[in-house]
Amino acid sequence: MLDRYDELQELMSDPEVINDTKRYMELSKEEGSLREVVAAYRKYKQVLSDIQESDEVLRESHDPEMEALAKEDLDALRPQKDELEEQIKILMLPKDPNDDKNIIMEIRGAAGGDEASLFAADLLNMYMRYAERQGWTTEIVDETPTEVGGYKEVAIMITGESVFSKLKYESGAHRVQRIPSTESQGRVHTSTATVVVMPEYDEVDIDLDAKDIRTDVYRSSGAGGQHINKTSSAVRMTHLPTGIVVTMQDQRSQQQNREKAMQILKSRVYDFYESQNAEEYAESRKTAVGTGDRSERIRTYNYPQNRVTDHRIGLSLNKLDRIMNGELDDVIDALILHDQTAKLEQLNA
């Protein structure tokens, strides 16, 4: 890895590579994926060298002060060595190639009618607040609101550093237990919303064949005044091999709608193919946190008891109010740790 990292840095300073944007981006991605493990390994080598030096001082010195300093250094260096070994083990685990990507997240109200649509809006707010805490940017790219202020479905793009690595575990069915605002008897109802997280692909990653895509344009409907009804700005794209359809009418122009529709179409098509592969992979090696299938119930949000439970790892936290406010770190960190532990066990098996 160290040799490859040095080779990549040389290649990236080559004028021929710099002028080839696609190649430079591919090499830059690879260099970025190795950077952290290389830095940890270099630090590890330095710590080993320092330990050896301190050991030599203890063996050869007859100066009590020097011996005391060497012992002090060893007391600090040996735990560092152990920590770095564990860190490098985790960094050497097989990487998900999509971890550094931005995402498109789709949230849909499922079972529960109006209450499910309101819960979909609550989940959207939770993820947007979490993204804000991470320093990421969010943009709603498609939405179908309901009359009660919720969403039948909504798609959001989240961009920033390593978004997919943290939010990839959110795909699945989310269940809420609470008293709906429309409930006069004060009874707790159960509703669900589904979340799908897809990495955003760029031109370096994929190239959909134009002949596989049918594009229809039509007049937008809904809010937007005179402009939206006079022009055929809405776009419907169909990927013929998979039958996946994306419609986009939220943007002001047909060109903007085309661009957004293509972004979402790419992600949906590749999510379709990737999920097929993931199912095969999960069958041969039972994944730690489930397959991420959208029909799999992954989490329950219990309002009367202020409790959130992630069923895949048996985690329950009595701070639903804070989690719904975007404080998702405890849940996400636990999922990542559980997944890493399972992968380490696989390697050691």
C-alpha positions as a Markdown table, in Angstrom:
| # | Residue | x | y | z |
|---|---|---|---|---|
| 1 | Met | 0.0 | 0.0 | 0.0 |
| 2 | Leu | 2.8 | 2.3 | 0.9 |
| 3 | Asp | 4.6 | 1.6 | -2.4 |
| 4 | Arg | 1.3 | 2.2 | -4.3 |
| 5 | Tyr | 0.7 | 5.5 | -2.4 |
| 6 | Asp | 4.1 | 6.8 | -3.4 |
| 7 | Glu | 3.5 | 5.7 | -7.0 |
| 8 | Leu | 0.2 | 7.5 | -7.0 |
| 9 | Gln | 1.7 | 10.8 | -5.8 |
| 10 | Glu | 4.3 | 10.6 | -8.5 |
| 11 | Leu | 1.7 | 9.9 | -11.2 |
| 12 | Met | -0.5 | 12.8 | -9.9 |
| 13 | Ser | 2.4 | 15.2 | -10.5 |
| 14 | Asp | 2.9 | 14.0 | -14.0 |
| 15 | Pro | 1.7 | 16.7 | -16.5 |
| 16 | Glu | 0.3 | 14.1 | -18.8 |
| 17 | Val | -1.9 | 12.7 | -16.0 |
| 18 | Ile | -2.9 | 16.2 | -14.9 |
| 19 | Asn | -4.2 | 17.0 | -18.4 |
| 20 | Asp | -6.3 | 13.8 | -18.5 |
| 21 | Thr | -9.1 | 14.9 | -16.1 |
| 22 | Lys | -10.8 | 11.4 | -15.9 |
| 23 | Arg | -7.5 | 9.6 | -15.1 |
| 24 | Tyr | -6.5 | 12.3 | -12.6 |
| 25 | Met | -9.8 | 12.0 | -10.8 |
| 26 | Glu | -9.5 | 8.2 | -10.7 |
| 27 | Leu | -6.0 | 8.3 | -9.3 |
| 28 | Ser | -7.0 | 11.1 | -6.8 |
| 29 | Lys | -9.8 | 8.9 | -5.5 |
| 30 | Glu | -7.4 | 6.0 | -5.1 |
| 31 | Glu | -4.9 | 8.2 | -3.3 |
| 32 | Gly | -7.5 | 9.5 | -1.0 |
| 33 | Ser | -8.6 | 6.0 | -0.1 |
| 34 | Leu | -5.1 | 5.0 | 1.0 |
| 35 | Arg | -4.1 | 8.3 | 2.7 |
| 36 | Glu | -5.4 | 7.5 | 6.2 |
| 37 | Val | -4.0 | 4.0 | 6.4 |
| 38 | Val | -0.6 | 5.2 | 5.1 |
| 39 | Ala | -0.5 | 8.0 | 7.6 |
| 40 | Ala | -1.3 | 5.5 | 10.5 |
| 41 | Tyr | 1.3 | 3.1 | 9.3 |
| 42 | Arg | 4.0 | 5.7 | 9.0 |
| 43 | Lys | 3.2 | 6.9 | 12.6 |
| 44 | Tyr | 3.2 | 3.2 | 13.7 |
| 45 | Lys | 6.7 | 2.7 | 12.2 |
| 46 | Gln | 7.9 | 5.9 | 14.0 |
| 47 | Val | 6.5 | 4.6 | 17.3 |
| 48 | Leu | 8.2 | 1.2 | 16.8 |
| 49 | Ser | 11.5 | 3.1 | 16.2 |
| 50 | Asp | 11.0 | 5.2 | 19.3 |
| 51 | Ile | 10.3 | 2.0 | 21.4 |
| 52 | Gln | 13.4 | 0.4 | 20.1 |
| 53 | Glu | 15.5 | 3.5 | 20.9 |
| 54 | Ser | 14.1 | 3.6 | 24.5 |
| 55 | Asp | 14.7 | -0.1 | 25.0 |
| 56 | Glu | 18.3 | 0.4 | 24.0 |
| 57 | Val | 18.7 | 3.2 | 26.5 |
| 58 | Leu | 17.4 | 1.0 | 29.2 |
| 59 | Arg | 19.8 | -1.8 | 28.2 |
| 60 | Glu | 22.9 | 0.2 | 27.8 |
| 61 | Ser | 22.6 | 3.3 | 29.9 |
| 62 | His | 23.9 | 3.5 | 33.5 |
| 63 | Asp | 22.4 | 7.0 | 34.0 |
| 64 | Pro | 19.4 | 6.8 | 36.4 |
| 65 | Glu | 17.9 | 10.0 | 34.9 |
| 66 | Met | 18.1 | 8.7 | 31.3 |
| 67 | Glu | 16.6 | 5.4 | 32.4 |
| 68 | Ala | 13.7 | 7.1 | 34.1 |
| 69 | Leu | 13.0 | 9.2 | 30.9 |
| 70 | Ala | 13.2 | 6.0 | 28.8 |
| 71 | Lys | 10.7 | 4.2 | 31.1 |
| 72 | Glu | 8.4 | 7.2 | 30.9 |
| 73 | Asp | 8.6 | 7.2 | 27.1 |
| 74 | Leu | 7.9 | 3.5 | 27.0 |
| 75 | Asp | 4.8 | 3.9 | 29.2 |
| 76 | Ala | 3.4 | 6.4 | 26.7 |
| 77 | Leu | 4.6 | 4.6 | 23.5 |
| 78 | Arg | 3.4 | 1.0 | 24.2 |
| 79 | Pro | -0.3 | 2.0 | 24.5 |
| 80 | Gln | 0.1 | 4.1 | 21.3 |
| 81 | Lys | 1.5 | 1.1 | 19.5 |
| 82 | Asp | -1.5 | -1.1 | 20.6 |
| 83 | Glu | -4.0 | 1.7 | 19.6 |
| 84 | Leu | -2.3 | 2.1 | 16.2 |
| 85 | Glu | -2.4 | -1.6 | 15.5 |
| 86 | Glu | -6.1 | -1.7 | 16.2 |
| 87 | Gln | -6.6 | 1.4 | 14.0 |
| 88 | Ile | -4.7 | -0.1 | 11.1 |
| 89 | Lys | -6.6 | -3.4 | 11.4 |
| 90 | Ile | -9.9 | -1.4 | 11.0 |
| 91 | Leu | -8.5 | 0.7 | 8.2 |
| 92 | Met | -7.3 | -2.4 | 6.4 |
| 93 | Leu | -10.9 | -3.9 | 6.4 |
| 94 | Pro | -12.4 | -4.3 | 2.9 |
| 95 | Lys | -13.7 | -0.8 | 1.9 |
| 96 | Asp | -17.1 | -0.1 | 0.5 |
| 97 | Pro | -16.1 | 1.8 | -2.8 |
| 98 | Asn | -19.1 | 4.1 | -2.3 |
| 99 | Asp | -18.2 | 5.3 | 1.2 |
| 100 | Asp | -16.8 | 8.6 | 0.1 |
| 101 | Lys | -19.8 | 9.4 | -2.2 |
| 102 | Asn | -22.6 | 12.0 | -1.8 |
| 103 | Ile | -26.1 | 10.4 | -1.6 |
| 104 | Ile | -29.6 | 10.7 | -2.8 |
| 105 | Met | -32.0 | 9.7 | -0.1 |
| 106 | Glu | -35.7 | 8.9 | -0.8 |
| 107 | Ile | -38.2 | 8.9 | 2.0 |
| 108 | Arg | -41.8 | 7.6 | 1.5 |
| 109 | Gly | -44.8 | 7.5 | 3.8 |
| 110 | Ala | -45.8 | 3.9 | 3.9 |
| 111 | Ala | -48.4 | 2.2 | 6.2 |
| 112 | Gly | -50.5 | 4.7 | 8.2 |
| 113 | Gly | -52.0 | 7.2 | 5.7 |
| 114 | Asp | -51.6 | 10.9 | 6.8 |
| 115 | Glu | -49.7 | 9.9 | 9.9 |
| 116 | Ala | -47.1 | 8.1 | 7.8 |
| 117 | Ser | -46.7 | 11.1 | 5.6 |
| 118 | Leu | -46.1 | 13.3 | 8.7 |
| 119 | Phe | -43.6 | 10.8 | 10.0 |
| 120 | Ala | -41.8 | 11.0 | 6.6 |
| 121 | Ala | -41.5 | 14.8 | 7.0 |
| 122 | Asp | -40.1 | 14.2 | 10.6 |
| 123 | Leu | -37.5 | 11.8 | 9.2 |
| 124 | Leu | -36.5 | 14.3 | 6.5 |
| 125 | Asn | -36.1 | 17.0 | 9.2 |
| 126 | Met | -34.0 | 14.6 | 11.3 |
| 127 | Tyr | -31.6 | 13.8 | 8.5 |
| 128 | Met | -31.4 | 17.5 | 7.4 |
| 129 | Arg | -30.4 | 18.5 | 10.9 |
| 130 | Tyr | -27.9 | 15.7 | 11.2 |
| 131 | Ala | -26.4 | 16.8 | 7.9 |
| 132 | Glu | -26.1 | 20.4 | 9.1 |
| 133 | Arg | -24.3 | 19.1 | 12.2 |
| 134 | Gln | -21.8 | 17.3 | 9.9 |
| 135 | Gly | -21.2 | 20.4 | 7.8 |
| 136 | Trp | -22.9 | 18.8 | 4.8 |
| 137 | Thr | -25.2 | 20.6 | 2.4 |
| 138 | Thr | -28.8 | 19.4 | 1.5 |
| 139 | Glu | -31.1 | 20.0 | -1.4 |
| 140 | Ile | -34.6 | 18.7 | -1.9 |
| 141 | Val | -34.7 | 17.5 | -5.5 |
| 142 | Asp | -38.2 | 16.0 | -5.7 |
| 143 | Glu | -41.2 | 16.1 | -3.5 |
| 144 | Thr | -44.9 | 15.0 | -3.4 |
| 145 | Pro | -46.4 | 16.8 | -0.3 |
| 146 | Thr | -49.6 | 15.9 | 1.3 |
| 147 | Glu | -52.4 | 18.2 | 2.4 |
| 148 | Val | -51.6 | 17.6 | 6.1 |
| 149 | Gly | -48.1 | 19.0 | 5.8 |
| 150 | Gly | -46.3 | 15.7 | 5.3 |
| 151 | Tyr | -44.8 | 13.9 | 2.3 |
| 152 | Lys | -46.1 | 11.0 | 0.2 |
| 153 | Glu | -42.5 | 10.9 | -1.0 |
| 154 | Val | -39.5 | 13.2 | -1.0 |
| 155 | Ala | -36.0 | 13.0 | -2.4 |
| 156 | Ile | -33.0 | 14.9 | -1.0 |
| 157 | Met | -29.4 | 15.2 | -2.1 |
| 158 | Ile | -26.8 | 15.3 | 0.6 |
| 159 | Thr | -23.3 | 16.4 | -0.3 |
| 160 | Gly | -20.2 | 16.5 | 1.8 |
| 161 | Glu | -17.3 | 14.4 | 3.1 |
| 162 | Ser | -18.0 | 10.6 | 3.3 |
| 163 | Val | -21.8 | 11.0 | 3.4 |
| 164 | Phe | -22.6 | 7.5 | 2.2 |
| 165 | Ser | -20.2 | 5.9 | 4.8 |
| 166 | Lys | -22.4 | 7.3 | 7.6 |
| 167 | Leu | -25.9 | 7.2 | 6.2 |
| 168 | Lys | -25.8 | 3.9 | 4.2 |
| 169 | Tyr | -27.3 | 2.0 | 7.2 |
| 170 | Glu | -30.5 | 4.1 | 7.1 |
| 171 | Ser | -32.1 | 2.2 | 4.2 |
| 172 | Gly | -35.1 | 0.2 | 5.4 |
| 173 | Ala | -38.5 | 0.6 | 7.1 |
| 174 | His | -38.7 | 3.0 | 10.0 |
| 175 | Arg | -41.6 | 2.5 | 12.4 |
| 176 | Val | -43.2 | 5.2 | 14.6 |
| 177 | Gln | -45.5 | 4.7 | 17.6 |
| 178 | Arg | -47.3 | 7.8 | 18.8 |
| 179 | Ile | -50.6 | 9.5 | 19.3 |
| 180 | Pro | -51.5 | 11.2 | 16.0 |
| 181 | Ser | -52.7 | 14.8 | 16.1 |
| 182 | Thr | -55.9 | 13.6 | 14.5 |
| 183 | Glu | -56.6 | 11.0 | 17.2 |
| 184 | Ser | -59.3 | 12.2 | 19.5 |
| 185 | Gln | -59.3 | 9.1 | 21.9 |
| 186 | Gly | -55.6 | 9.5 | 22.7 |
| 187 | Arg | -54.7 | 6.1 | 21.3 |
| 188 | Val | -51.1 | 5.2 | 20.2 |
| 189 | His | -50.9 | 4.4 | 16.5 |
| 190 | Thr | -48.2 | 2.6 | 14.6 |
| 191 | Ser | -47.1 | 3.9 | 11.2 |
| 192 | Thr | -44.1 | 3.4 | 8.9 |
| 193 | Ala | -42.0 | 5.3 | 6.4 |
| 194 | Thr | -39.3 | 3.8 | 4.2 |
| 195 | Val | -35.9 | 5.2 | 3.5 |
| 196 | Val | -33.7 | 4.4 | 0.6 |
| 197 | Val | -30.1 | 5.7 | 0.5 |
| 198 | Met | -28.3 | 5.6 | -2.9 |
| 199 | Pro | -24.8 | 6.8 | -3.6 |
| 200 | Glu | -24.6 | 9.6 | -6.2 |
| 201 | Tyr | -22.7 | 8.5 | -9.2 |
| 202 | Asp | -20.7 | 10.7 | -11.5 |
| 203 | Glu | -19.3 | 10.3 | -15.0 |
| 204 | Val | -16.2 | 8.7 | -13.7 |
| 205 | Asp | -18.2 | 5.9 | -12.1 |
| 206 | Ile | -20.9 | 5.2 | -14.7 |
| 207 | Asp | -22.0 | 5.8 | -18.2 |
| 208 | Leu | -25.7 | 5.0 | -19.0 |
| 209 | Asp | -26.2 | 4.2 | -22.7 |
| 210 | Ala | -28.4 | 6.9 | -24.2 |
| 211 | Lys | -30.3 | 4.3 | -26.3 |
| 212 | Asp | -31.5 | 2.7 | -23.0 |
| 213 | Ile | -33.2 | 5.9 | -21.8 |
| 214 | Arg | -36.5 | 7.2 | -23.1 |
| 215 | Thr | -37.2 | 10.9 | -22.2 |
| 216 | Asp | -40.6 | 12.4 | -22.4 |
| 217 | Val | -41.4 | 16.1 | -21.7 |
| 218 | Tyr | -44.7 | 17.5 | -20.6 |
| 219 | Arg | -46.2 | 20.5 | -18.8 |
| 220 | Ser | -45.6 | 20.8 | -15.1 |
| 221 | Ser | -48.5 | 20.8 | -12.8 |
| 222 | Gly | -48.9 | 22.3 | -9.3 |
| 223 | Ala | -47.7 | 25.5 | -7.8 |
| 224 | Gly | -45.4 | 27.8 | -9.9 |
| 225 | Gly | -47.7 | 30.4 | -11.5 |
| 226 | Gln | -48.0 | 31.1 | -15.2 |
| 227 | His | -44.5 | 30.1 | -16.2 |
| 228 | Ile | -44.9 | 26.5 | -15.0 |
| 229 | Asn | -48.0 | 25.8 | -17.1 |
| 230 | Lys | -47.0 | 27.5 | -20.3 |
| 231 | Thr | -43.8 | 25.5 | -21.0 |
| 232 | Ser | -43.2 | 21.8 | -21.3 |
| 233 | Ser | -40.5 | 21.9 | -18.5 |
| 234 | Ala | -41.4 | 18.6 | -16.7 |
| 235 | Val | -39.3 | 15.6 | -17.6 |
| 236 | Arg | -39.9 | 11.8 | -17.3 |
| 237 | Met | -37.0 | 9.5 | -17.9 |
| 238 | Thr | -37.4 | 5.7 | -18.3 |
| 239 | His | -34.5 | 3.3 | -18.1 |
| 240 | Leu | -35.7 | 0.6 | -20.5 |
| 241 | Pro | -33.7 | -2.4 | -19.3 |
| 242 | Thr | -34.8 | -2.1 | -15.7 |
| 243 | Gly | -38.1 | -0.2 | -16.1 |
| 244 | Ile | -37.1 | 2.4 | -13.6 |
| 245 | Val | -38.9 | 5.8 | -14.1 |
| 246 | Val | -37.9 | 9.2 | -12.8 |
| 247 | Thr | -40.1 | 12.3 | -13.1 |
| 248 | Met | -38.8 | 15.7 | -12.3 |
| 249 | Gln | -40.8 | 19.0 | -12.4 |
| 250 | Asp | -39.5 | 20.9 | -9.4 |
| 251 | Gln | -36.8 | 22.9 | -11.3 |
| 252 | Arg | -37.5 | 26.1 | -13.2 |
| 253 | Ser | -36.4 | 24.9 | -16.7 |
| 254 | Gln | -36.5 | 21.7 | -18.7 |
| 255 | Gln | -32.7 | 21.6 | -18.8 |
| 256 | Gln | -32.5 | 21.8 | -14.9 |
| 257 | Asn | -35.2 | 19.1 | -14.7 |
| 258 | Arg | -33.2 | 16.9 | -17.2 |
| 259 | Glu | -30.0 | 17.2 | -15.1 |
| 260 | Lys | -31.7 | 16.4 | -11.8 |
| 261 | Ala | -33.7 | 13.5 | -13.4 |
| 262 | Met | -30.5 | 12.0 | -14.8 |
| 263 | Gln | -28.7 | 12.3 | -11.5 |
| 264 | Ile | -31.5 | 10.4 | -9.7 |
| 265 | Leu | -31.9 | 7.9 | -12.6 |
| 266 | Lys | -28.2 | 7.0 | -12.5 |
| 267 | Ser | -28.4 | 6.4 | -8.7 |
| 268 | Arg | -31.6 | 4.4 | -8.9 |
| 269 | Val | -30.3 | 2.2 | -11.7 |
| 270 | Tyr | -27.0 | 1.5 | -10.0 |
| 271 | Asp | -28.8 | 0.9 | -6.7 |
| 272 | Phe | -30.9 | -1.6 | -8.5 |
| 273 | Tyr | -27.9 | -3.5 | -9.8 |
| 274 | Glu | -25.9 | -3.1 | -6.6 |
| 275 | Ser | -28.7 | -4.3 | -4.4 |
| 276 | Gln | -28.9 | -7.5 | -6.5 |
| 277 | Asn | -25.2 | -8.1 | -5.9 |
| 278 | Ala | -25.6 | -7.1 | -2.2 |
| 279 | Glu | -28.3 | -9.7 | -1.7 |
| 280 | Glu | -26.1 | -12.4 | -3.2 |
| 281 | Tyr | -23.2 | -11.2 | -1.0 |
| 282 | Ala | -25.3 | -11.1 | 2.1 |
| 283 | Glu | -26.5 | -14.6 | 1.6 |
| 284 | Ser | -23.0 | -16.0 | 1.5 |
| 285 | Arg | -21.9 | -13.8 | 4.5 |
| 286 | Lys | -24.7 | -12.7 | 6.8 |
| 287 | Thr | -24.1 | -8.9 | 7.2 |
| 288 | Ala | -23.9 | -7.4 | 10.6 |
| 289 | Val | -26.6 | -4.8 | 10.2 |
| 290 | Gly | -29.0 | -6.5 | 7.7 |
| 291 | Thr | -29.2 | -6.2 | 4.0 |
| 292 | Gly | -30.5 | -2.7 | 4.1 |
| 293 | Asp | -33.6 | -3.9 | 2.2 |
| 294 | Arg | -36.3 | -1.2 | 2.2 |
| 295 | Ser | -38.9 | -3.7 | 3.5 |
| 296 | Glu | -36.8 | -4.7 | 6.5 |
| 297 | Arg | -37.9 | -3.0 | 9.7 |
| 298 | Ile | -34.8 | -1.5 | 11.0 |
| 299 | Arg | -35.8 | 1.0 | 13.7 |
| 300 | Thr | -38.7 | 2.0 | 16.0 |
| 301 | Tyr | -39.4 | 5.5 | 17.3 |
| 302 | Asn | -41.5 | 5.2 | 20.4 |
| 303 | Tyr | -42.8 | 8.7 | 21.4 |
| 304 | Pro | -44.7 | 7.9 | 24.6 |
| 305 | Gln | -41.5 | 6.4 | 26.1 |
| 306 | Asn | -39.1 | 8.8 | 24.3 |
| 307 | Arg | -37.2 | 5.7 | 23.0 |
| 308 | Val | -35.5 | 4.8 | 19.8 |
| 309 | Thr | -34.6 | 1.1 | 19.1 |
| 310 | Asp | -32.4 | -0.2 | 16.3 |
| 311 | His | -33.6 | -3.8 | 15.9 |
| 312 | Arg | -30.5 | -4.9 | 13.9 |
| 313 | Ile | -28.1 | -4.4 | 16.7 |
| 314 | Gly | -30.4 | -4.4 | 19.7 |
| 315 | Leu | -29.6 | -0.8 | 20.6 |
| 316 | Ser | -32.2 | 1.2 | 22.6 |
| 317 | Leu | -31.7 | 4.9 | 23.5 |
| 318 | Asn | -34.1 | 6.9 | 25.7 |
| 319 | Lys | -33.5 | 10.2 | 23.9 |
| 320 | Leu | -35.9 | 10.2 | 21.0 |
| 321 | Asp | -36.4 | 14.0 | 21.2 |
| 322 | Arg | -32.6 | 14.6 | 20.7 |
| 323 | Ile | -32.3 | 12.0 | 17.9 |
| 324 | Met | -35.3 | 13.6 | 16.0 |
| 325 | Asn | -33.4 | 16.9 | 16.4 |
| 326 | Gly | -30.5 | 15.4 | 14.4 |
| 327 | Glu | -28.3 | 14.0 | 17.2 |
| 328 | Leu | -27.9 | 10.7 | 15.4 |
| 329 | Asp | -24.2 | 10.1 | 16.2 |
| 330 | Asp | -24.7 | 7.5 | 18.9 |
| 331 | Val | -26.9 | 5.4 | 16.6 |
| 332 | Ile | -24.7 | 5.7 | 13.5 |
| 333 | Asp | -21.4 | 5.2 | 15.5 |
| 334 | Ala | -22.9 | 2.0 | 17.0 |
| 335 | Leu | -23.9 | 0.7 | 13.6 |
| 336 | Ile | -20.4 | 1.4 | 12.1 |
| 337 | Leu | -18.7 | -0.3 | 15.1 |
| 338 | His | -20.9 | -3.3 | 14.9 |
| 339 | Asp | -20.2 | -3.7 | 11.2 |
| 340 | Gln | -16.4 | -3.3 | 11.7 |
| 341 | Thr | -16.4 | -5.9 | 14.6 |
| 342 | Ala | -18.3 | -8.4 | 12.4 |
| 343 | Lys | -15.8 | -7.9 | 9.5 |
| 344 | Leu | -12.8 | -8.3 | 11.9 |
| 345 | Glu | -14.4 | -11.6 | 13.2 |
| 346 | Gln | -14.8 | -12.7 | 9.5 |
| 347 | Leu | -11.1 | -12.0 | 8.9 |
| 348 | Asn | -10.0 | -13.9 | 12.0 |
| 349 | Ala | -12.4 | -16.9 | 11.4 |
